[in-house]
Amino acid sequence: MVRLLLSILATVLALSCAVGAQTAEEYFRQGNDLFEAKEYDSAIVVYETVMNLGLESAPLYFNLGNAYFRAGDLGRAILYYHKARKLDPDDPDIIGNLDFAERFTSVQMEGVKLNPISSLFESIVRPYQLNTLAWVTSAFFILLFVLLTVRFGFNVRGILVRSGLTVALVLVIALGLLTTVKYKHDYRTEMAVIVADEAVVRTGPSLLSDKELDAAPGLVVEILDESGDFYNVLFENKRRGWIEKNLVAVI
């Protein structure tokens, strides 16, 4: 433990002396070298220095998630995998590592079952960016408008036009729903990850409130409200409660 602390301290001092002399890209490469050397705690320090320089990227968050996972911090690993996926939702490595890390969380969540409908919708929209879904929805809406014009404006009654109208209408409705889900999930809903090893969810925003449940690190929750030092959170299985803010990190 002493050796580990000295290693981290040496890394911090070296970074402090080199501030301004290195670019974010150089720090990023240094973090990668430390990760390859299995010095995960030191790699975390360097990656977080890159973030403090104002860089935000999927590779940075992905590597930081990997470093936290190897260091045994499941909560923060899942946090940064989610941050990486938010910037690059269809990257197979990000998705694969996130899914793998979440298996460990599900094992710890004994008795807590996720909502299958929410999980289904999330799995459908997960690989796509909001802009992509919006453009595809708009394209089919234009197609629907064209087919409506042909059908009723020019009174064309062919089976191809009728079938095309039906298919286009169904796709516009379905894609519109998925776009709404994606927008709500990524932009209208504030999500957080439990990062503490022990996190008590209570019935009210006070340490004196009764315990609702024990939550595991890495569990993703929706923030509904806040009061003082507590968040009111909603779990995927629709259970809710109050948790101290310092036990979670916002995605």
N, C-alpha and C positions, 0 to 999 in steps of 0.2 A: 504493500500500500504506500509506504514512504517513497519507494522508488518511482511509483506511478505519479505521485503528487509532485515529486521533483521534476519528472519528465514534462508534466503539464506546465509547471512553473517556468521551466526553461523555455518552453515553446512560447508562452505568453511574453516573457521578457524579450525573446528574439523578435517577436512580432512588433512589440512596442518600439524597439530600436529601429526597426525597418519601415515604420509607417511613413508613407509618402515615397519611399524608395522602390516599392514594388507595386505593380498594377494588380487589379483584381484577378486578371487571368493568371498571373504568376502565382498568386496566393492559391488559386484554384488548383494549379498543377502541383504546388507544394502539398496541399491537402491530399491530393490523389496519391502522391508518393508516400505520405505517411500512412494512408489507408492500405496501400500495397505492402507496407512494412508491418502491418497489423498493429500500428500504434493508433488505435481508434480514437481514444480520448484526445490525443494531440491533433488528429485529423479534424475532429469536431471543432476544436478551438480555431483552427485555420479556416474551415468552411464558414464558421459564424463570423469571422473577421471579414470574409468576402461579403457576407450579407450586410455587415455594418458599413461597408463601403458603398452600399446602395445597389448591389447587383441582385437581380431576381431572375432566376432561370430554372427551367425544369431539370437540367443536368445537376445544378447545384443542390437543389432540394432533394433530388434522387440520391445523390452521393451522400448527402448529410443523413438522409433516412437510412442508408446502408450502414453508415458509421455508427449511428445510434443503435441500430439493430444488432450489429456485431458487439457493441459495448454492453448490450443487455438491457437497453432502455426501450422497451416495446412501445410505450405510449408515444414518445417523441419520434420514434421510427415511423409509426403510422401517421403521425401528424405531418411529417415532411413528405411522405409518400403521397398523401392527399394534396399537399401544396403543389407537388410536382405534377400530379395528374390533372389538377385544375388548369395548369398551363399547357399541358400536352396530354389530352385525355385518351389518345389512341396509341400511345407508346406501349408496346407489348412488355418491355422490361419493367416499366413502372407498374403496370397493371398486375403483372406476375408477382412482383415482390410485395405489392400491397396485399394481394390475395393470400400469399403465403404468410405474411405477418399477421393478418387478421385471423388465420386459423388458430393461432396461439391465444388470441383474445377470446375466440368463441369457446375454447376449452375452459377458460377461466369463468365464463359467463354461465355457469351451471344454473339451469332452471329459467334462463332468460331466452325466449324465442323471438326471433325477428319477424316483422310483418312481411309475409311473402309477397303481397301486392306491391309494397314500397320497394322491396328488393328487386322485383321483376322490372318495374319501371326504371329504376336506377341502372340496372344491368343493360337495358336497352339503350338509354341515352348516354351512358358512360363513355363509349368510344368516340363521341362526336362533340365538336365544339358548337356553341350556341349559334354562331354565324352560319355554320354549315347547315344546321337544321332549319334556320330561318330562310336561307336562300332556296333550299329544296322545297320548303313549304310554299314559298312565293312562286316558284316555277310551276308547281302543280295547280296553284290558284289561278295563274294566268292561263294554263291549259284548260282548266274548268271553265273560265270565262269565254275562251275561244270556242269551246264545244257548245256552250249555252248559246252563243251568238249564232253558230252554225245551225243548231237545232231549232231555235225559236225565231232567230232573225231571218234565216234563209229557208226555214221550214224543211230541213233535211231530216228524214225519218229513218235513215238506214240503221241496220243493227250495229254497225261499227260505232256510229255516233252515240247510240243509246248505251252500248256497253262501255264506251269511253267515258261518257258522263258519269255512269255509276262508279267506275273504278276511280276516276279523278275525284269525285265527291268523297268517297271513302278515304282516299289517301290524304286529301286536304284536311279532313276531320282528324284522322289518326296522327298526321304529322303536326297539326296544330296543337293537339293534346301533348305530344311528346316535346314540342318546343316550349310549351308552357311549363311542363314539368322540369325541363332543363333550366329554364330561366329562374323558376322559383327555387330550385335546388342550389344553383350556383350563385345567384345574385340577390334574391329576395330573402333567402333563409340564411341566418347566421349559424354556422356549424362549428363545433369544437370537439377536441379529442381529450379524453381523460388521460393525464400524463402522470398522475401520482400513483404510487404502488398501492396505497390504501386510500380509497375515496368513498366516504359515507354520503349517501344521498338522503336528505331529510325531508320531512313533511312541511317544513317552513323555513324561512330565511334566518335561522338562528341555530347556534350550537346546542341550545336547550330543546330544540324540536326533536320529535321522535325520529328514529331511523326508518327510512322507507326501504332502502336496499343498500347492499355493498356493490360498488361498481369496479370493474377491472380496468387497468391501464390499456389504452388503445381503443376503448369503446367510443364510438362517435355519437354525439348528442346534438340536438337542435336547441339553440338558446331562445327561449320564449320571452323572458323578462329578466330583470335584475333588481336587486334590493340590497343596498349596502355592499357587503363583501360576498354576496351570494348571487348565483345565476339560477333561474328557474329553467330546468332543462327537460326536454322530451326525448325519450329513448325510442328506438325503432319499433319496439313492441308496444308503443303508446303509453308506457308507464312514464310518470313524470315526478319531479321532485326538485329540491333545492340543494345546490352543491356549492362549496366555497370556490371562489374565482381562481384562487391560486392552485387549485387541483386540476384545472383544465387549461388548454391553450386553444385559442381561436384559429381556425384554418384560414 
